[in-house]
Each structure stands twice: as structure tokens, then as C-alpha cells.
Amino acid sequence: MSDSQNHYKTSFGDTFFRLWVSRHDAYAVQQPDGCYLKVDKPLTIEVIQKHLKGEITVGLYQLDKANMVKWLVFDLDPEKIEDPLSTAKLIIRECVLKPTIEKPRFYRKSVLLEASRHPDPSYHVWVFLEPSPVPAKVARWLALKILEHANINPKLVEVFPKQTELTKHRPYGNLVKAPLGLHRAANKWSYFLDFETLKPLLCSCIFNVQGVSFLESDLAVICRFEEKKHVQVKFELPKSLKPLGSEEEEWVARWLAKRWVPGHRNQLELSFLGLCIKQGVAYKSALRIIDRVAEITNDEEKLQRFQLVKYHYEQRRSLGVQLKGVSGIRELLRG
């Protein structure tokens, strides 16, 4: 390896470490099944280099011992949300643009879009808060405020930090898989993507990151706010759709219930809702049908099913013919 290559390798590791590593005394390693095991050893640049080479996959503990963080991140998975990419774009737009006057809110260079197991539709949207860490309470307040302005239901998106302070019973908090590594269970690499073309960027893009900085007075104001625990999502019911009769609703619910099996329930619901919207079925009818299906099948994820109904009718209805309906149901039945 030449001197210039060695210098690049060293500076890349240093930059990665500076941007992502908050807690230095411990880290986690992803196992072949995707779970993590905590390692009670210092997290060093050498460990990060192993992660970048794919020798191990590192999970980062976000909060340091003083409850400070360097970044916030939104985790969007197809297992929870039908169109993670469209949702990621909404979040990015809210981060870098003000909806009315179209001026920067954060630096564009403060945000990175990561395909966490490329080419699967699973994404992380990172927002950096360097050069100085900020209280986790501030980061979480900002993250939930972003979702609120973007009108995105936080139950469908994982937000980190998940907690605002460490406790005696939770001395490490939640972890996030470090980017640019190999997902052990999926055997797929992570890449950063261009916002517009969605093509993978060179790893060197991290050298351009410019974190969001705050005045001490701004941090103090946010810290005085009551901890934000709820996001106000505006939900307007479509007025042009018509309800089904009670007998029709019962027939549909029983038909779905026969096919409501683990591993297929989520996709079946999404395809059913797409069909409802295409056929002009009213929101309340769709909600009653899903409620009845959950009752018949004793579905333990009933509340999440309701959230998907709201999400579809609120944010996916405008896609029209692009929504999967009958075709999605056929795919599941054939499988």
C-alpha cells in the first residue's frame, strides 16, 4: 500500500470515527441471524476498519455517558412501511427545505441517505449534529418535530435516539448498525445514495459532511421544553369514497381471515388497502374490515393494522394506479 493510500485509509477511519462514534467503551457485533451481542471493550478505529472491510458488523451505542449524541437517524424498513423510499424523501425534504419559502433548514451536507442493505428498500436517514454533541433530549425533540412537519406517523418509522437519558437499568440504551458495513443476515452491503439519482455514492462522501450547529441558547430553550412524546399527524378522510354494506364487509373480512397467516399478513393488508382505494371503498369500511379480520384471527398486531389503514388512506391514496391491489393479492396467493 502506498503512502497516499495509507493516508486516505487512516483519514477515512478518523472521519468515520469522529462522525459516528459517541460511546467509546463498548460496542456490539451483529450475529449471523441479525441479532447483536455487546462487547465490553473499547471501540477503536481498528474495530471500525474491520467493520468497513466486512470482517465484522458493528452496532453503535448512540448516547454517551453524559446523554449526549452526535446524530439522529430515521430507520425505515419495508417490514413496517409500504414505501420506505418515498417516506425517506419526505423526511429529507423536511430536513433541508422549509415547505413555504424553500430555503435551507439544515445544511444539505448535514443529511445522508443510506440504503442499509442495498438494493433492498430499507433506508436510514442520518442527520449530523457535529462539531459538538447535543443532549439526546434535543435530538429526539428535533427528530419527532421533523416527522410532525412531514406528517409522518412515528409508529411506522423508528427514531433514534429512542431515549433521552441512560438509567441504572438501561446503562447503554439502543444501538444502531454502523453504516457502510455488511448486514450479516441479509448478506448485503450498506451504501450512501445520491438524493436525486439514488445511485450509490463514493464512501469519500463522508468527508463532505457538515453537521448542524446550535447556539447554546437554542439548546437551553429546547431542553426546557416538556419531553416530546407524541406527534400530531393530520389525517383528512377522503370524501369521494363510498362505504360497503355490512354483509359485504363481513364477507370480505372472512375471506381475508382465511389467508391471514404470519409472514403474509402485512403484505396482504397493504394490497387489500390498495384495492380498496382503487375501487373507491371508504376509509371507515376498510377500517371495519381490518378490525373484523383482527378479531377473527386474534391478531396480536391489531393497533399496527389500524395505523396502516390510516397511512394508506392519508399518504398513499394519491398514487392511484401505482398502488398494488389485485396484483399484490395474486402474488401472495400464488406464493
Sine and cosine of phi, psi and omega as CSV:
sin_phi,cos_phi,sin_psi,cos_psi,sin_omega,cos_omega
0.00,0.00,0.75,-0.66,-0.03,-1.00
-0.96,0.29,0.23,-0.97,0.02,-1.00
-0.88,0.48,-0.65,0.76,-0.03,-1.00
-0.92,0.40,-0.64,0.76,0.04,-1.00
-0.91,0.42,-0.65,0.76,0.01,-1.00
-0.91,0.42,-0.64,0.77,0.03,-1.00
-0.90,0.44,-0.68,0.73,0.01,-1.00
-0.89,0.46,-0.71,0.71,0.00,-1.00
-0.86,0.51,-0.69,0.73,-0.01,-1.00
-0.92,0.39,-0.72,0.69,-0.04,-1.00
-0.93,0.37,-0.55,0.84,0.04,-1.00
-0.91,0.41,-0.72,0.69,0.03,-1.00
-0.87,0.49,-0.65,0.76,0.02,-1.00
-0.89,0.45,-0.69,0.72,-0.02,-1.00
-0.91,0.41,-0.70,0.71,0.05,-1.00
-0.85,0.53,-0.73,0.68,-0.01,-1.00
-0.87,0.50,-0.70,0.72,-0.03,-1.00
-0.90,0.44,-0.65,0.76,-0.07,-1.00
-0.97,0.24,-0.63,0.77,-0.20,-0.98
-0.95,-0.30,-0.45,0.89,-0.15,-0.99
-1.00,-0.02,0.89,-0.45,0.07,-1.00
-0.97,-0.24,-0.70,0.71,-0.04,-1.00
-0.98,-0.21,0.84,-0.54,-0.13,-0.99
-0.98,-0.19,-0.26,0.97,-0.15,-0.99
-1.00,-0.03,-0.09,1.00,-0.01,-1.00
-0.33,-0.95,0.36,-0.93,0.08,-1.00
-0.41,-0.91,-0.03,-1.00,0.03,-1.00
-0.77,-0.64,0.40,-0.92,0.01,-1.00
-0.84,-0.54,0.78,-0.62,0.00,-1.00
-0.96,0.29,0.67,-0.75,0.00,-1.00
-0.99,-0.10,0.21,-0.98,-0.02,-1.00
-0.83,0.56,-0.44,0.90,0.01,-1.00
-1.00,0.01,0.05,1.00,0.02,-1.00
1.00,-0.08,-0.22,0.98,0.05,-1.00
-0.97,0.23,0.19,-0.98,-0.04,-1.00
-0.85,-0.52,0.57,-0.82,0.14,-0.99
-0.89,-0.46,0.75,-0.66,-0.01,-1.00
-0.95,0.30,0.63,-0.78,0.05,-1.00
-0.89,-0.45,0.90,-0.43,-0.02,-1.00
-1.00,0.05,0.89,0.46,0.05,-1.00
-0.65,-0.76,0.36,-0.93,0.02,-1.00
-0.86,0.50,0.66,-0.75,0.11,-0.99
-1.00,0.04,0.94,-0.34,-0.08,-1.00
-0.94,-0.35,0.18,-0.98,0.07,-1.00
-0.88,0.47,-0.54,0.84,0.03,-1.00
-0.89,0.46,-0.62,0.79,0.06,-1.00
-0.91,0.42,-0.68,0.73,0.02,-1.00
-0.88,0.47,-0.64,0.77,0.02,-1.00
-0.88,0.48,-0.64,0.77,0.05,-1.00
-0.89,0.45,-0.62,0.78,0.06,-1.00
-0.88,0.47,-0.73,0.69,-0.05,-1.00
-0.92,0.40,-0.47,0.88,0.03,-1.00
-0.99,0.12,-0.20,0.98,-0.02,-1.00
1.00,0.05,0.15,0.99,0.01,-1.00
-0.95,0.31,-0.58,0.82,0.12,-0.99
-0.64,-0.77,0.21,-0.98,0.10,-0.99
-0.82,-0.57,0.86,-0.51,-0.15,-0.99
-0.99,-0.11,0.67,-0.74,0.19,-0.98
-0.97,-0.26,0.74,-0.67,-0.07,-1.00
-0.98,-0.20,0.75,-0.66,0.15,-0.99
-0.99,0.15,0.85,-0.53,-0.21,-0.98
-0.96,0.27,-0.68,0.74,-0.06,-1.00
-1.00,0.07,0.70,-0.72,0.15,-0.99
-1.00,0.09,-0.03,-1.00,-0.10,-1.00
-0.92,0.39,-0.30,0.95,0.03,-1.00
-0.99,-0.13,0.20,0.98,0.00,-1.00
0.90,0.43,0.58,0.81,0.06,-1.00
-0.95,-0.32,0.48,-0.88,-0.01,-1.00
-0.72,-0.70,0.39,-0.92,0.01,-1.00
-0.98,-0.21,-0.22,0.97,-0.08,-1.00
-0.37,-0.93,0.28,-0.96,0.22,-0.97
-0.81,-0.59,0.43,-0.90,-0.07,-1.00
-0.56,-0.83,0.59,-0.81,0.09,-1.00
-0.95,-0.31,0.79,-0.61,-0.04,-1.00
-0.95,-0.31,0.88,-0.47,-0.06,-1.00
-0.86,-0.51,0.90,-0.43,-0.05,-1.00
-0.88,-0.48,0.60,-0.80,0.01,-1.00
-0.91,0.42,-0.30,0.95,0.05,-1.00
-0.94,0.35,-0.35,0.94,-0.06,-1.00
-0.92,-0.39,-0.42,0.91,-0.12,-0.99
-0.65,-0.76,0.65,-0.76,-0.15,-0.99
-0.93,0.37,-0.67,0.74,-0.08,-1.00
-0.81,-0.58,0.98,0.19,-0.04,-1.00
-0.86,0.51,-0.58,0.81,-0.07,-1.00
-0.92,0.39,-0.71,0.70,0.03,-1.00
-0.87,0.49,-0.63,0.78,0.02,-1.00
-0.93,0.38,-0.64,0.77,0.05,-1.00
-0.87,0.48,-0.64,0.77,0.01,-1.00
-0.91,0.41,-0.61,0.79,0.06,-1.00
-0.88,0.47,-0.67,0.74,0.00,-1.00
-0.91,0.42,-0.71,0.70,0.00,-1.00
-0.88,0.48,-0.69,0.72,0.01,-1.00
-0.87,0.49,-0.67,0.74,0.01,-1.00
-0.91,0.41,-0.55,0.84,-0.01,-1.00
-0.94,0.33,-0.66,0.75,-0.17,-0.99
-0.97,-0.26,-0.15,0.99,0.00,-1.00
-0.75,-0.67,0.57,-0.82,0.20,-0.98
-1.00,0.03,0.73,-0.68,-0.14,-0.99
-0.85,0.52,-0.44,0.90,-0.11,-0.99
-0.99,-0.14,-0.85,0.53,-0.11,-0.99
-1.00,-0.09,0.04,1.00,0.12,-0.99
0.82,0.57,0.68,0.73,0.09,-1.00
-0.91,-0.42,0.43,-0.90,-0.08,-1.00
-0.85,0.53,0.69,-0.72,0.12,-0.99
-1.00,-0.09,-0.81,0.58,0.17,-0.99
-0.93,-0.38,0.21,-0.98,0.16,-0.99
-0.90,0.44,0.64,-0.77,0.10,-1.00
-0.87,0.50,-0.54,0.84,-0.01,-1.00
-0.97,0.23,-0.02,1.00,0.04,-1.00
-1.00,0.07,-0.16,0.99,-0.13,-0.99
-0.86,-0.50,0.71,-0.70,0.10,-0.99
-0.80,-0.60,0.68,-0.73,0.09,-1.00
-0.98,-0.19,0.86,-0.52,-0.02,-1.00
-0.92,-0.40,0.76,-0.65,0.22,-0.98
-1.00,0.03,0.96,-0.26,-0.22,-0.98
-0.97,0.26,-0.34,0.94,0.14,-0.99
-0.56,-0.83,0.92,0.38,-0.08,-1.00
-0.84,0.54,0.69,-0.72,0.12,0.99
-0.99,-0.11,0.30,0.95,0.03,-1.00
-0.88,0.47,0.49,-0.87,0.00,-1.00
-0.98,0.18,0.87,0.49,0.02,-1.00
-0.83,-0.56,0.83,-0.55,-0.19,-0.98
-0.74,-0.67,0.48,-0.88,0.22,-0.98
-0.87,-0.50,0.71,-0.70,0.15,-0.99
-0.94,-0.34,0.92,-0.38,-0.04,-1.00
-0.99,-0.12,0.70,-0.71,0.13,-0.99
-0.84,-0.55,0.85,-0.52,-0.12,-0.99
-1.00,-0.10,0.62,-0.79,-0.11,-0.99
-0.88,-0.48,0.31,0.95,0.02,-1.00
-0.98,0.19,0.31,-0.95,0.35,0.94
-0.99,0.12,-0.28,0.96,-0.01,-1.00
-0.91,-0.41,0.67,-0.74,0.08,-1.00
-0.89,0.46,0.38,-0.92,0.04,-1.00
-0.83,-0.55,0.34,-0.94,0.06,-1.00
-0.85,0.53,0.63,-0.78,0.00,-1.00
-0.85,0.53,-0.52,0.86,0.03,-1.00
-0.88,0.48,-0.64,0.77,0.02,-1.00
-0.91,0.40,-0.72,0.70,-0.03,-1.00
-0.88,0.47,-0.69,0.73,-0.01,-1.00
-0.93,0.37,-0.64,0.77,0.04,-1.00
-0.86,0.50,-0.70,0.71,0.02,-1.00
-0.88,0.47,-0.70,0.71,-0.04,-1.00
-0.87,0.48,-0.72,0.69,-0.01,-1.00
-0.93,0.36,-0.53,0.85,0.04,-1.00
-0.92,0.39,-0.62,0.78,0.05,-1.00
-0.87,0.49,-0.72,0.70,0.02,-1.00
-0.89,0.45,-0.62,0.78,0.00,-1.00
-0.89,0.45,-0.72,0.69,0.00,-1.00
-0.92,0.39,-0.53,0.85,0.02,-1.00
-0.99,0.11,-0.06,1.00,0.01,-1.00
0.85,0.52,0.73,0.69,-0.01,-1.00
-0.92,-0.40,0.75,-0.66,0.00,-1.00
-0.94,0.33,0.87,-0.50,-0.04,-1.00
-0.92,0.39,-0.24,0.97,0.04,-1.00
-0.95,0.30,-0.26,0.97,0.00,-1.00
-0.98,-0.19,-0.08,1.00,-0.03,-1.00
-0.76,-0.65,0.75,-0.66,0.08,-1.00
-0.99,0.13,0.78,-0.63,-0.03,-1.00
-0.93,-0.38,0.77,-0.64,0.09,-1.00
-0.86,-0.51,0.75,-0.66,0.23,0.97
-0.97,0.23,0.56,-0.83,0.03,-1.00
-1.00,0.04,-0.36,0.93,0.05,-1.00
-0.75,-0.66,0.39,-0.92,-0.05,-1.00
-0.99,-0.12,-0.23,0.97,0.05,-1.00
-0.39,-0.92,0.46,-0.89,0.07,-1.00
-0.99,0.14,0.43,-0.90,-0.01,-1.00
-0.75,-0.66,0.12,-0.99,0.04,-1.00
-0.87,0.49,-0.60,0.80,-0.02,-1.00
-1.00,0.04,-0.27,0.96,0.02,-1.00
-0.73,-0.69,0.95,0.31,-0.14,-0.99
-0.98,0.21,-0.12,0.99,0.00,-1.00
-0.85,-0.52,-0.47,0.88,-0.02,-1.00
0.97,0.26,-0.21,-0.98,-0.03,-1.00
-0.99,0.16,0.36,-0.93,0.03,-1.00
-0.87,-0.50,0.30,-0.95,0.05,-1.00
-0.76,-0.65,0.66,-0.75,0.05,-1.00
-0.90,0.44,0.78,-0.62,0.03,-1.00
-0.90,0.44,0.59,-0.81,-0.03,-1.00
-0.96,0.28,0.12,-0.99,0.06,-1.00
0.88,0.48,0.47,0.88,0.02,-1.00
-0.86,-0.51,-0.03,-1.00,-0.02,-1.00
-0.99,-0.16,0.82,-0.58,0.10,-0.99
-0.97,0.24,0.89,-0.45,-0.17,-0.99
-0.91,0.41,-0.64,0.77,-0.06,-1.00
-0.96,0.26,-0.66,0.75,-0.02,-1.00
-1.00,0.09,-0.29,0.96,-0.06,-1.00
0.83,0.55,0.68,0.73,0.00,-1.00
-0.74,-0.68,0.57,-0.82,-0.07,-1.00
-1.00,0.05,0.37,-0.93,0.10,-1.00
-1.00,-0.10,0.63,-0.77,0.06,-1.00
-0.66,-0.75,0.49,-0.87,0.21,-0.98
-1.00,0.05,0.59,-0.81,-0.09,-1.00
-0.88,-0.47,0.52,-0.85,0.16,-0.99
-0.92,0.39,0.70,-0.71,-0.05,-1.00
-0.86,0.52,-0.63,0.77,-0.11,-0.99
-1.00,0.01,-0.78,0.63,-0.09,-1.00
-1.00,0.10,-0.35,0.94,-0.06,-1.00
0.89,0.46,0.33,0.94,0.08,-1.00
-1.00,0.04,0.55,-0.84,0.00,-1.00
-0.85,0.53,0.66,-0.75,0.06,-1.00
-1.00,-0.04,0.35,-0.94,0.14,-0.99
-0.91,0.42,0.54,-0.84,0.01,-1.00
-0.85,0.53,-0.44,0.90,-0.03,-1.00
-0.90,0.43,-0.13,0.99,0.02,-1.00
-0.87,0.50,-0.37,0.93,-0.01,-1.00
-0.93,0.38,-0.35,0.94,0.04,-1.00
-0.92,0.39,-0.34,0.94,-0.05,-1.00
-1.00,-0.04,-0.07,1.00,-0.05,-1.00
-0.89,0.46,0.75,-0.66,0.04,-1.00
-0.78,-0.62,0.97,-0.26,-0.13,-0.99
-0.94,0.35,0.33,-0.94,0.05,-1.00
-0.97,0.23,0.80,-0.59,0.02,-1.00
-0.95,-0.30,0.49,-0.87,-0.05,-1.00
-0.78,-0.63,0.53,-0.85,0.16,-0.99
-0.96,0.28,0.53,-0.85,0.03,-1.00
-0.85,0.53,-0.57,0.82,-0.01,-1.00
-0.91,0.41,-0.60,0.80,0.03,-1.00
-0.92,0.40,-0.68,0.74,0.02,-1.00
-0.88,0.47,-0.66,0.75,-0.02,-1.00
-0.90,0.44,-0.64,0.77,0.00,-1.00
-0.90,0.44,-0.73,0.68,-0.02,-1.00
-0.90,0.43,-0.63,0.78,0.00,-1.00
-0.90,0.44,-0.43,0.90,0.01,-1.00
-0.99,0.16,-0.29,0.96,0.03,-1.00
-0.91,0.43,0.49,-0.87,0.14,-0.99
-0.91,0.42,0.64,-0.77,-0.04,-1.00
-0.82,0.57,0.78,-0.63,-0.05,-1.00
-0.98,0.20,0.89,-0.46,-0.04,-1.00
-0.89,-0.45,-0.23,0.97,-0.05,-1.00
-0.75,-0.66,0.52,-0.86,0.05,-1.00
-0.89,-0.45,0.80,-0.60,0.02,-1.00
-0.99,0.10,0.96,-0.27,0.02,-1.00
-0.98,-0.21,0.83,-0.56,0.01,-1.00
-0.97,0.24,0.76,-0.65,-0.02,-1.00
-0.74,-0.68,0.93,-0.36,0.03,-1.00
-0.95,-0.32,0.82,-0.57,-0.02,-1.00
-0.96,0.28,0.69,-0.72,0.09,-1.00
-0.87,0.49,0.66,-0.75,-0.06,-1.00
-0.99,-0.13,-0.26,0.97,-0.11,-0.99
-1.00,0.00,-0.07,1.00,-0.08,-1.00
-1.00,-0.07,0.45,-0.89,-0.08,-1.00
-0.89,-0.46,0.56,-0.83,0.00,-1.00
-0.98,0.22,0.41,-0.91,0.13,-0.99
-1.00,0.05,0.31,-0.95,0.10,-1.00
-0.96,0.29,0.33,-0.94,-0.06,-1.00
-0.88,0.47,-0.61,0.79,0.02,-1.00
-0.92,0.39,-0.65,0.76,0.04,-1.00
-0.89,0.45,-0.70,0.72,0.00,-1.00
-0.87,0.50,-0.67,0.74,-0.02,-1.00
-0.92,0.40,-0.66,0.75,0.00,-1.00
-0.89,0.46,-0.72,0.69,0.00,-1.00
-0.89,0.46,-0.68,0.73,-0.02,-1.00
-0.88,0.48,-0.67,0.74,-0.01,-1.00
-0.94,0.34,-0.58,0.82,0.06,-1.00
-0.90,0.44,-0.70,0.72,0.02,-1.00
-0.92,0.40,-0.65,0.76,-0.07,-1.00
-0.86,0.51,-0.56,0.83,0.01,-1.00
-0.92,0.40,-0.39,0.92,-0.06,-1.00
-0.93,-0.36,0.14,0.99,-0.10,-0.99
-1.00,0.08,0.95,0.31,-0.09,-1.00
-0.94,-0.34,0.52,-0.85,0.04,-1.00
-0.81,0.59,0.66,-0.75,-0.02,-1.00
0.99,-0.11,-0.33,0.94,-0.01,-1.00
-0.82,-0.58,-0.21,0.98,-0.13,-0.99
-0.86,0.51,-0.71,0.70,-0.07,-1.00
-0.89,0.46,-0.77,0.64,-0.01,-1.00
-0.92,0.40,-0.57,0.82,0.04,-1.00
-0.90,0.43,-0.68,0.73,0.02,-1.00
-0.90,0.44,-0.70,0.71,-0.03,-1.00
-0.88,0.47,-0.69,0.72,0.01,-1.00
-0.92,0.39,-0.64,0.77,0.04,-1.00
-0.88,0.48,-0.69,0.72,0.00,-1.00
-0.92,0.40,-0.61,0.79,0.08,-1.00
-0.88,0.48,-0.66,0.75,0.04,-1.00
-0.90,0.44,-0.68,0.74,0.02,-1.00
-0.84,0.54,-0.73,0.68,-0.04,-1.00
-0.91,0.42,-0.68,0.73,0.01,-1.00
-0.90,0.44,-0.56,0.83,-0.04,-1.00
-1.00,0.00,0.01,1.00,0.06,-1.00
0.98,0.22,0.48,0.88,0.01,-1.00
-0.99,0.15,0.72,-0.69,-0.06,-1.00
-0.91,0.42,0.47,-0.88,0.01,-1.00
-0.82,0.57,-0.73,0.69,-0.08,-1.00
-0.90,0.43,-0.57,0.82,0.05,-1.00
-0.91,0.41,-0.71,0.70,0.02,-1.00
-0.87,0.49,-0.65,0.76,-0.01,-1.00
-0.91,0.42,-0.67,0.74,0.00,-1.00
-0.91,0.42,-0.61,0.79,0.01,-1.00
-0.91,0.42,-0.72,0.70,0.01,-1.00
-0.90,0.43,-0.61,0.79,0.05,-1.00
-0.88,0.48,-0.68,0.74,-0.01,-1.00
-0.93,0.37,-0.64,0.77,0.04,-1.00
-0.87,0.48,-0.72,0.69,0.00,-1.00
-0.88,0.48,-0.59,0.81,0.02,-1.00
-0.92,0.38,-0.71,0.70,-0.04,-1.00
-0.90,0.43,-0.64,0.77,-0.11,-0.99
-0.99,-0.10,-0.02,1.00,-0.06,-1.00
0.82,0.57,0.69,0.72,-0.03,-1.00
-0.91,0.41,0.86,-0.51,-0.04,-1.00
-0.97,0.25,-0.18,0.98,-0.01,-1.00
-0.95,-0.31,0.60,0.80,-0.09,-1.00
-0.84,0.54,-0.72,0.70,-0.04,-1.00
-0.90,0.44,-0.63,0.78,0.04,-1.00
-0.91,0.42,-0.57,0.82,0.05,-1.00
-0.88,0.48,-0.66,0.75,0.01,-1.00
-0.90,0.43,-0.64,0.77,0.00,-1.00
-0.89,0.46,-0.60,0.80,0.02,-1.00
-0.92,0.40,-0.58,0.82,0.06,-1.00
-0.88,0.47,-0.75,0.66,0.01,-1.00
-0.88,0.48,-0.71,0.71,-0.02,-1.00
-0.87,0.50,-0.70,0.72,-0.03,-1.00
-0.89,0.45,-0.76,0.65,-0.07,-1.00
-0.95,0.33,-0.44,0.90,-0.02,-1.00
-1.00,0.06,-0.74,0.67,-0.17,-0.98
-0.94,-0.35,-0.25,0.97,-0.07,-1.00
-0.95,-0.32,-0.22,0.98,-0.09,-1.00
-0.86,0.51,-0.55,0.84,-0.06,-1.00
-0.93,0.37,-0.24,0.97,-0.01,-1.00
-0.97,0.26,-0.33,0.94,0.09,-1.00
0.81,0.59,-0.87,-0.50,-0.10,-0.99
-0.90,0.44,-0.32,0.95,0.00,-1.00
-0.96,0.29,-0.28,0.96,0.02,-1.00
-0.94,0.35,0.63,-0.78,0.12,-0.99
-0.98,0.21,0.72,-0.69,0.05,-1.00
-0.75,-0.66,-0.97,-0.22,0.01,-1.00
-0.86,0.52,-0.64,0.77,-0.04,-1.00
-0.88,0.48,-0.64,0.77,0.02,-1.00
-0.91,0.40,-0.64,0.77,0.02,-1.00
-0.91,0.41,-0.65,0.76,0.03,-1.00
-0.88,0.48,-0.68,0.73,0.01,-1.00
-0.85,0.53,-0.69,0.73,-0.02,-1.00
-0.92,0.39,-0.67,0.74,-0.03,-1.00
-0.92,0.39,-0.58,0.81,0.02,-1.00
-0.94,0.34,-0.57,0.82,-0.01,-1.00
-0.94,0.34,0.00,0.00,0.00,0.00
